[in-house]
Structure formats: structure tokens, C-alpha cells
Amino acid sequence: MPQFRVMCVQPIEVSVEQYEHLITRKAHTKRMYDMCDGNSFRVEWLRRFRQHHSKFVNFRSLYASDMGRVSAKLLVDDLSEQRFFVGGQIDISGYLQPEKTVYDLMFDPRFFNFVIVYELSFDVPYSELEALLRADCEQVKHDDLYNTIRRLIVKEDDDSVLSQWGQRVAEQALNVVEDLAQAERKGRELKVAKITNNTGNITVFVDADASNEIVKELFLTCNAGAERIIGNRTTVRDTADVVYAFHGRFHTIISNDNRHYLRFAPIQFHIQFVWFYVRYYSEIMDLLNNHVMALNSRARIDSKRHVIDEYINKIELLKMHNENFKLAIESDNDDVYSKIESKWNIESSLNNAQSYVSFFKDYLERAYIRKAERASQRQNHILFVISCIQILGLVSIWSDYLGLSKLQQFVAKTGMQQNSGTEIVLHINTWLPMALFVSLIALVVFAYIKRD
């Protein structure tokens, strides 16, 4: 009886405002480390990969061993419903192996990301395999085996209804993320985490002889028919030991050697993980750009300069993480990973994200300088006006205390004679305020003409 496991990688998206809050505040980092320290993964490849590669010790499970997980027996009941019959006719609930169906909530504190990794296990008799893999109702379409399993845990659109098991697993994971963000959240009544529609690619690991042409043809044909885009196929490996087909939303790996599962599952996870976060960071940059443009103030720009530094750091970490992963998989980097990386344009997308965020930081720096210069000019104008007012005040004081009448009283009291130097003082007292006033007007006109 051929067995197969179905892996789904489903990232959880955190709101941009909350994500900025998480990456710019460091006090919660140790708390998160302590919370998940010592937790082990249920998914086999995650557990093995973390044990064998010390560079990936940051992969943490947010589920403790004593945490109550949603029982896979509930999934048996879900598959017994008519809406999850393959081709509208075949009930696959009897093929599910609940004891081998597991899931984990993976957390990487370097990026503050959260990913649900599902692994569903099935055991199908050879006699029923062909009917199962060829079942696809022409009236309904996309109710084949691959899409049926995907619909259990992935919402295609707003009207999609998940299985009860898939819904409860998603809610449990979202609640954990909400609780982690609770202490650091500004508005606690708002939800900060969500799983967006159409998030989750499927990889089917078939435990069968790769040289069995019948089994290979059945699975690969089903895989190709399940895709929305016809002909979106890439055959990564096709040998007597293993068949590795990387398509669009669905991927198939066939081998009866468990080492190929442990070898290729990390690659399937990594490519989806990096693709999602490159897209996520790119969307954040667009939102930041719109936000800064809408609130084009010096204070707003200044507040985002520090945030941009954090994003630059995250993208650099993501690039380093990608390079470390290539080192970890050794020769599979050239033979396997480079083929699917080029198909999804990962390397170029990482470089573009890095270039964009660096350019955006430079843009903010220039915008901040322009705003600062304008603010400085406004201050200079204000100081100039104040100076003018002060000069007018001095003119008024001079005119008041050195007025002609007061001077004449001073002359009469002191007995100064006529036709003396008093007339000179009188002329100075008369014309100096007028000269100062005219100079002030000329200075204002000159400053206005010479303004930038």
C-alpha cells in the first residue's frame, strides 16, 4: 500500500503597524526565547533538520509538549463530509492516518515570523490508487485529490469554508500569535495576525518506488491537472531513486527512501518561506511609501527613518539566511535549489527588496533634510520679523526719550545757549528714526527679492 504525506507551509501575516512595533522594541525578545526554549517539533523533517544544522537553531516551536493540540480524529469526520469527497464521489477519510497527522507553529525570532507547518499522512491501497488520482468532476473542477486536501486547510477566497480541524488549528495558532503580541500591542482590542486567502502551497511526498512508471504517471498527472496554470511544470530530478516535480501551487516528490524526504522537505519549506517574506517586505515598503506621502511631515519622516533601518537589517538577515541554507544543503544548491529558485525569482527579488529599501531610506534622509531646511528658513523668517519689531521698538524709544520737546525742556533747565550744538542734536533726533525706518523697509525689500 503506497503511503504519502502532504506538507503545507502556511505563513501568518502580522499587521504592518504591529510588525514595526515588534521589530523596533527589544524588551520582549528574551521573553519569546524563554517561552519556546526546549519545545520540540512534531514534524519529522523540522526536528531532524534543526538537530543536524546548528545554524538553524533559531527555528523554534511555539507549542510545548503539554499543550493540547487539535486531534486529527476530527479531520476524519471532516473528510467524511460530502464536500470533501474527491471527485464528488470518493470518501478518503478511511485513508487518513490520524496518529501520523501532525502540525507545528514555527517561530524565528530573527524575523518575528510565524509559520504553520502541516503534515497529513495517508495510506491508500494500490487497487484504489488509480481511481483516487484520476477522480475530478468535470462539472465542479478542482475537486481532485490535491485540491481537496488543500481545501481542508487553505481558504481560496472569502467564501471558502475550511474543515473543522483546519479551522481550529488556524485559530489556535492565531491565538498564540495574538497572545505573544498582547503585551507589546498598542491597541489590544484589534487583531494583529491573520492568514490571508490562498496562502499555503502543497508538497506531496509519496513513499513508493520512483521507477514505478504507473505510480509516477498517476501522481504527476494529478499534480499537473490540479494547477490553475496549465504547463507550469519543472522536473527537478527524475532518476531511479527519486522523482522531484516542482509545479505551481502543488509539488510532488516520489521515493521509497526516507532520506529524500528529509533532504527535500527543508528545500520546499525554505523556498516558500523566503518567497512569502520577500513579498511581505515589498508590500510593507509600498505601504510605508504611501503612508509617508500622505503624512508628509518632518515628524512622520523622522519616525520612519529608524523603522527603515530595522527593515534593512531584516532583509540583510533574510539574504544571509538564504545563503546559509545553500551552504547547509551542499550540492543540492546547484542540482536542486537553483532550479526552483530561478523559477520563483527568489535571488532577484531579494536583491530588488534590498535595493528598494536602501533607496527608500536615502529618499527619507533627503526628504528629512529638505523639511529641516524649510523649517530652518521659516525660523529665520520668524527671527527676522522679531528683529524688525525690536528695531521699531528701539526707534520708538529713541523718539520718545529724545523727542524735541523733552530736549527743549532739558536745554531750558540746564541754561544751554541758543545757536549751540543743540541744533545738531535736534537734527540727529529728527532724522535718525526716519533713517532707521527707511533702512528697515529697504532691508525687508532686499530680503524678499533675494529669497530662495
C-alpha positions as CSV (number, residue, x, y, z in Angstrom):
1,M,0.0,0.0,0.0
2,P,1.6,3.3,-1.1
3,Q,1.7,5.9,1.7
4,F,2.1,9.6,1.1
5,R,2.5,12.7,3.3
6,V,1.1,16.1,2.4
7,M,3.0,19.1,3.7
8,C,1.5,22.6,3.7
9,V,3.5,25.7,4.6
10,Q,1.2,28.5,5.8
11,P,2.8,31.8,7.0
12,I,0.8,34.0,9.4
13,E,0.8,37.7,8.4
14,V,1.1,40.3,11.2
15,S,-0.3,43.8,10.6
16,V,2.4,46.3,9.4
17,E,1.9,48.6,12.5
18,Q,2.3,45.7,14.9
19,Y,5.2,44.2,13.0
20,E,7.0,47.6,13.2
21,H,6.3,47.6,16.9
22,L,7.8,44.1,17.3
23,I,11.0,44.7,15.4
24,T,11.7,48.1,17.0
25,R,11.2,47.1,20.6
26,K,13.7,44.6,22.0
27,A,12.4,44.0,25.6
28,H,10.1,41.2,24.5
29,T,12.8,39.2,22.6
30,K,14.1,37.3,25.7
31,R,10.6,36.6,26.8
32,M,9.9,35.0,23.5
33,Y,13.1,33.0,23.6
34,D,12.4,31.7,27.0
35,M,8.8,30.8,26.1
36,C,9.8,28.4,23.3
37,D,13.1,27.2,24.6
38,G,13.1,23.4,24.8
39,N,10.0,22.9,22.7
40,S,10.4,20.1,20.2
41,F,8.8,19.8,16.8
42,R,6.3,17.1,15.9
43,V,7.0,17.3,12.1
44,E,9.9,14.9,11.5
45,W,11.9,16.8,9.0
46,L,11.8,20.0,11.1
47,R,13.0,18.1,14.2
48,R,15.9,16.4,12.3
49,F,16.9,19.5,10.3
50,R,17.2,21.6,13.4
51,Q,19.3,18.8,15.1
52,H,21.7,18.4,12.3
53,H,22.3,22.1,11.4
54,S,23.3,24.4,14.3
55,K,22.9,27.5,12.1
56,F,19.1,26.9,12.2
57,V,18.8,26.7,15.9
58,N,16.5,29.8,15.6
59,F,13.8,27.6,14.3
60,R,11.6,27.4,17.4
61,S,8.3,25.6,18.1
62,L,5.7,27.7,19.9
63,Y,3.9,24.6,21.0
64,A,5.0,23.0,24.3
65,S,4.8,19.2,24.6
66,D,2.0,19.5,27.2
67,M,0.0,21.9,25.0
68,G,-3.3,20.5,23.9
69,R,-3.3,20.2,20.1
70,V,-6.3,19.7,17.9
71,S,-6.9,16.0,17.4
72,A,-6.5,14.7,13.9
73,K,-9.5,12.4,14.6
74,L,-11.6,15.5,13.9
75,L,-10.2,15.5,10.4
76,V,-11.5,12.0,9.8
77,D,-15.0,13.4,10.5
78,D,-14.4,16.3,8.1
79,L,-13.3,14.0,5.3
80,S,-16.5,12.0,5.7
81,E,-18.5,15.1,4.6
82,Q,-19.7,15.2,1.0
83,R,-18.0,18.5,0.3
84,F,-14.6,16.8,0.8
85,F,-15.2,13.8,-1.4
86,V,-12.6,13.6,-4.1
87,G,-14.3,14.0,-7.5
88,G,-17.5,14.4,-5.6
89,Q,-17.6,10.6,-5.0
90,I,-14.6,9.1,-3.2
91,D,-14.5,9.3,0.6
92,I,-10.8,9.4,1.7
93,S,-11.5,9.5,5.5
94,G,-10.5,5.9,5.7
95,Y,-7.1,6.5,4.1
96,L,-6.1,9.2,6.7
97,Q,-3.6,8.1,9.4
98,P,-4.5,10.4,12.4
99,E,-1.6,9.2,14.5
100,K,0.8,10.4,11.9
101,T,-1.0,13.6,11.0
102,V,0.8,16.5,12.9
103,Y,1.3,20.2,12.7
104,D,3.7,22.8,14.3
105,L,3.8,26.6,14.7
106,M,7.3,27.6,13.8
107,F,8.8,30.9,15.1
108,D,12.0,32.6,14.1
109,P,12.9,35.4,16.5
110,R,15.3,36.9,14.0
111,F,12.4,37.9,11.7
112,F,9.5,37.7,14.1
113,N,7.7,35.5,11.7
114,F,5.2,32.7,12.4
115,V,4.6,29.7,10.1
116,I,2.2,26.8,10.5
117,V,3.6,23.6,9.0
118,Y,1.1,20.8,8.5
119,E,1.8,17.2,7.7
120,L,-1.1,14.9,6.8
121,S,-0.5,11.2,6.3
122,F,-2.5,8.9,4.1
123,D,-2.3,5.2,3.2
124,V,-4.1,4.1,0.0
125,P,-4.3,0.5,-1.4
126,Y,-2.8,0.1,-4.9
127,S,-6.1,-1.2,-6.1
128,E,-7.8,2.1,-5.3
129,L,-5.0,4.4,-6.2
130,E,-5.8,5.0,-9.9
131,A,-9.5,5.8,-9.2
132,L,-8.5,8.2,-6.5
133,L,-5.9,10.1,-8.5
134,R,-8.0,10.3,-11.7
135,A,-11.1,11.5,-9.9
136,D,-12.1,15.0,-10.9
137,C,-15.7,16.1,-11.5
138,E,-15.8,17.9,-14.8
139,Q,-18.8,20.0,-13.7
140,V,-17.1,21.1,-10.5
141,K,-13.4,21.1,-11.4
142,H,-10.6,21.3,-9.0
143,D,-12.1,18.7,-6.6
144,D,-9.2,16.3,-7.4
145,L,-7.1,14.8,-4.6
146,Y,-4.6,17.6,-4.4
147,N,-7.1,20.4,-4.3
148,T,-9.4,18.6,-1.9
149,I,-6.6,18.2,0.6
150,R,-5.6,21.8,0.1
151,R,-9.2,23.0,0.8
152,L,-9.1,21.4,4.2
153,I,-6.6,24.0,5.4
154,V,-6.3,26.8,2.8
155,K,-9.0,29.3,2.0
156,E,-9.1,30.1,-1.7
157,D,-11.3,33.1,-1.2
158,D,-13.6,34.8,1.3
159,D,-16.4,32.3,0.6
160,S,-14.3,29.2,1.2
161,V,-15.1,27.1,4.2
162,L,-12.3,25.1,5.9
163,S,-12.6,21.8,7.6
164,Q,-13.4,22.0,11.3
165,W,-9.9,20.6,12.0
166,G,-8.2,23.1,9.8
167,Q,-10.2,26.0,11.2
168,R,-9.4,25.0,14.8
169,V,-5.7,24.6,14.1
170,A,-5.6,28.0,12.4
171,E,-7.5,29.6,15.3
172,Q,-5.2,28.0,17.8
173,A,-2.1,29.3,16.0
174,L,-3.6,32.8,15.6
175,N,-4.4,32.9,19.3
176,V,-0.8,32.1,20.2
177,V,0.5,34.9,18.0
178,E,-2.1,37.3,19.4
179,D,-1.0,36.4,23.0
180,L,2.6,37.0,22.1
181,A,1.8,40.4,20.7
182,Q,-0.6,41.3,23.6
183,A,2.0,42.8,25.9
184,E,3.5,44.8,23.1
185,R,0.4,45.9,21.4
186,K,-0.8,49.5,21.3
187,G,-4.5,48.8,20.7
188,R,-5.2,45.5,22.4
189,E,-8.8,45.3,21.1
190,L,-7.5,45.0,17.5
191,K,-6.5,41.7,15.9
192,V,-2.9,41.9,14.6
193,A,-2.5,38.4,13.0
194,K,-4.2,36.8,10.0
195,I,-3.9,34.1,7.4
196,T,-4.5,35.6,4.0
197,N,-6.5,33.8,1.4
198,N,-4.7,31.4,-0.9
199,T,-1.8,31.1,1.4
200,G,-0.3,27.6,1.5
201,N,1.5,25.5,-1.1
202,I,1.2,21.8,-1.0
203,T,4.0,19.2,-1.3
204,V,3.1,15.5,-1.6
205,F,5.8,13.1,-0.5
206,V,5.0,9.7,-2.0
207,D,6.6,6.6,-0.3
208,A,6.8,4.5,-3.5
209,D,9.4,3.2,-6.0
210,A,10.4,6.1,-8.2
211,S,10.9,3.7,-11.1
212,N,7.3,2.6,-11.0
213,E,6.0,4.3,-14.1
214,I,2.3,3.7,-13.2
215,V,2.6,5.4,-9.8
216,K,4.7,8.2,-11.2
217,E,2.3,8.9,-14.1
218,L,-0.7,8.9,-11.8
219,F,0.7,11.3,-9.3
220,L,2.3,13.7,-11.7
221,T,-0.8,13.8,-14.0
222,C,-3.0,14.5,-10.9
223,N,-0.5,17.2,-9.9
224,A,-0.5,18.9,-13.3
225,G,-4.3,18.8,-13.6
226,A,-4.7,20.4,-10.2
227,E,-2.8,23.5,-11.2
228,R,-4.6,26.7,-12.3
229,I,-1.9,27.4,-14.9
230,I,-1.5,24.6,-17.4
231,G,2.0,23.5,-18.3
232,N,3.6,25.2,-15.2
233,R,6.0,22.2,-14.6
234,T,9.6,21.9,-13.6
235,T,11.2,18.4,-13.3
236,V,14.0,18.9,-10.8
237,R,15.0,15.3,-10.5
238,D,13.9,12.1,-12.4
239,T,16.0,9.1,-11.5
240,A,15.5,5.5,-10.4
241,D,15.8,6.7,-6.8
242,V,13.7,9.9,-6.7
243,V,11.3,12.0,-8.8
244,Y,11.1,15.6,-7.9
245,A,8.4,17.7,-9.7
246,F,8.1,21.4,-8.8
247,H,5.0,22.9,-10.3
248,G,3.0,25.9,-9.2
249,R,0.9,25.5,-6.1
250,F,1.4,21.8,-5.9
251,H,4.6,19.8,-5.9
252,T,5.3,16.0,-5.9
253,I,8.3,14.0,-4.6
254,I,8.3,10.3,-5.1
255,S,10.8,7.9,-3.4
256,N,10.7,4.9,-1.1
257,D,13.9,6.2,0.6
258,N,13.0,8.3,3.6
259,R,16.3,10.2,3.3
260,H,14.9,12.0,0.3
261,Y,12.0,13.3,2.4
262,L,14.4,14.6,5.0
263,R,16.6,16.0,2.2
264,F,14.0,17.8,0.1
265,A,11.3,18.9,2.7
266,P,13.6,21.7,4.0
267,I,14.1,23.0,0.5
268,Q,10.3,23.0,-0.1
269,F,9.8,24.9,3.1
270,H,12.6,27.3,2.6
271,I,11.6,28.4,-0.9
272,Q,8.0,29.1,0.2
273,F,9.2,30.8,3.4
274,V,11.6,33.2,1.6
275,W,9.2,33.9,-1.2
276,F,6.4,34.9,1.2
277,Y,8.6,37.2,3.3
278,V,10.2,38.9,0.2
279,R,6.7,39.6,-0.9
280,Y,5.7,40.8,2.6
281,Y,8.6,43.2,2.9
282,S,7.9,44.6,-0.6
283,E,4.3,45.2,0.3
284,I,5.4,46.9,3.6
285,M,7.7,49.2,1.6
286,D,4.8,50.2,-0.6
287,L,2.6,50.9,2.4
288,L,5.4,52.9,4.1
289,N,5.8,54.9,0.9
290,N,2.1,55.7,0.7
291,H,2.0,56.5,4.4
292,V,4.9,58.9,4.3
293,M,3.4,60.6,1.2
294,A,0.0,61.0,2.8
295,L,1.5,62.4,6.0
296,N,4.4,64.3,4.6
297,S,5.6,65.9,7.8
298,R,9.0,66.2,9.3
299,A,8.0,64.3,12.5
300,R,6.4,61.4,10.4
301,I,9.5,61.1,8.2
302,D,11.8,61.2,11.3
303,S,9.8,58.4,13.0
304,K,10.1,56.2,9.9
305,R,13.9,56.6,9.5
306,H,14.5,54.3,12.4
307,V,12.0,51.8,11.2
308,I,13.6,51.7,7.8
309,D,16.9,50.7,9.5
310,E,15.2,47.7,11.0
311,Y,13.8,46.7,7.7
312,I,17.2,47.0,6.1
313,N,18.5,44.7,8.9
314,K,15.7,42.2,8.3
315,I,16.3,42.0,4.6
316,E,20.0,41.6,5.1
317,L,19.3,38.8,7.6
318,L,17.0,37.2,5.1
319,K,19.7,37.2,2.5
320,M,22.2,35.8,4.9
321,H,19.7,33.1,6.0
322,N,19.2,32.2,2.3
323,E,23.0,31.9,1.8
324,N,23.4,29.8,5.0
325,F,20.7,27.5,3.8
326,K,22.5,27.0,0.5
327,L,25.6,26.0,2.4
328,A,23.6,23.6,4.5
329,I,22.2,21.7,1.5
330,E,25.6,21.5,-0.1
331,S,25.5,20.0,-3.6
332,D,21.7,20.3,-3.7
333,N,22.1,24.0,-4.1
334,D,23.2,23.6,-7.7
335,D,21.4,20.4,-8.6
336,V,18.0,21.3,-7.0
337,Y,17.6,24.6,-5.3
338,S,18.9,26.8,-8.0
339,K,16.3,25.4,-10.4
340,I,13.3,26.3,-8.3
341,E,14.9,29.5,-7.0
342,S,15.2,30.8,-10.5
343,K,11.6,29.7,-11.3
344,W,10.3,31.8,-8.4
345,N,12.9,34.6,-9.0
346,I,14.0,34.5,-5.3
347,E,17.5,35.8,-5.7
348,S,16.5,38.7,-7.9
349,S,13.5,39.5,-5.6
350,L,15.8,39.6,-2.6
351,N,18.2,42.0,-4.3
352,N,15.4,44.2,-5.5
353,A,13.9,44.3,-2.0
354,Q,17.3,45.3,-0.6
355,S,17.8,48.0,-3.3
356,Y,14.4,49.4,-2.8
357,V,14.6,49.6,1.0
358,S,18.0,51.2,0.7
359,F,16.8,53.7,-1.8
360,F,13.7,54.4,0.3
361,K,16.0,55.2,3.3
362,D,18.0,57.6,1.2
363,Y,14.8,59.2,0.0
364,L,13.6,59.7,3.6
365,E,17.0,61.1,4.5
366,R,16.8,63.6,1.7
367,A,13.2,64.4,2.5
368,Y,14.1,64.9,6.1
369,I,16.9,67.3,5.2
370,R,14.6,69.3,2.9
371,K,12.0,69.5,5.6
372,A,14.7,70.6,8.1
373,E,15.9,73.3,5.7
374,R,12.4,74.6,5.2
375,A,11.8,74.6,8.9
376,S,15.1,76.5,9.4
377,Q,14.1,79.0,6.7
378,R,10.8,79.5,8.5
379,Q,12.6,80.1,11.8
380,N,14.9,82.6,10.1
381,H,11.9,84.5,8.7
382,I,10.3,84.5,12.2
383,L,13.5,85.7,13.8
384,F,13.8,88.4,11.1
385,V,10.3,89.6,11.8
386,I,11.1,89.7,15.5
387,S,14.2,91.6,14.9
388,C,12.2,94.1,12.8
389,I,9.8,94.6,15.6
390,Q,12.6,95.1,18.0
391,I,14.2,97.7,15.8
392,L,10.8,99.5,15.6
393,G,10.7,99.4,19.4
394,L,14.1,100.9,19.6
395,V,13.1,103.6,17.1
396,S,10.1,104.3,19.3
397,I,12.2,104.5,22.4
398,W,14.6,106.8,20.8
399,S,11.9,109.1,19.5
400,D,10.2,109.1,22.9
401,Y,13.1,109.9,25.1
402,L,15.0,112.1,22.8
403,G,12.0,114.0,21.5
404,L,12.2,117.7,20.6
405,S,10.0,118.9,23.4
406,K,12.0,116.9,26.1
407,L,15.2,118.2,24.6
408,Q,14.0,121.8,24.7
409,Q,13.0,121.3,28.4
410,F,16.5,119.9,29.1
411,V,18.0,122.9,27.4
412,A,15.9,125.4,29.4
413,K,16.6,123.7,32.7
414,T,20.4,123.5,32.1
415,G,20.7,127.0,30.7
416,M,22.3,125.9,27.4
417,Q,22.6,128.8,24.9
418,Q,20.9,129.1,21.5
419,N,22.9,128.6,18.3
420,S,25.0,126.0,20.0
421,G,25.5,122.3,19.3
422,T,21.9,121.7,20.5
423,E,20.6,122.2,16.9
424,I,22.9,119.4,15.8
425,V,21.4,117.1,18.4
426,L,17.9,118.2,17.3
427,H,18.6,117.3,13.7
428,I,20.0,113.9,14.8
429,N,16.9,113.2,16.9
430,T,14.7,114.2,14.0
431,W,16.3,112.3,11.1
432,L,17.8,109.2,12.8
433,P,14.5,107.5,13.5
434,M,13.4,108.2,9.9
435,A,16.7,106.8,8.5
436,L,16.3,103.7,10.7
437,F,12.8,103.2,9.5
438,V,13.8,103.6,5.8
439,S,16.7,101.2,6.3
440,L,14.3,98.7,7.8
441,I,12.0,99.0,4.8
442,A,14.9,98.6,2.4
443,L,16.2,95.6,4.3
444,V,12.8,93.9,4.1
445,V,12.6,94.6,0.4
446,F,16.1,93.3,-0.2
447,A,15.4,90.1,1.8
448,Y,12.2,89.5,-0.2
449,I,13.9,89.9,-3.6
450,K,16.9,87.7,-2.6
451,R,14.8,84.9,-1.1
452,D,15.3,81.3,-2.4
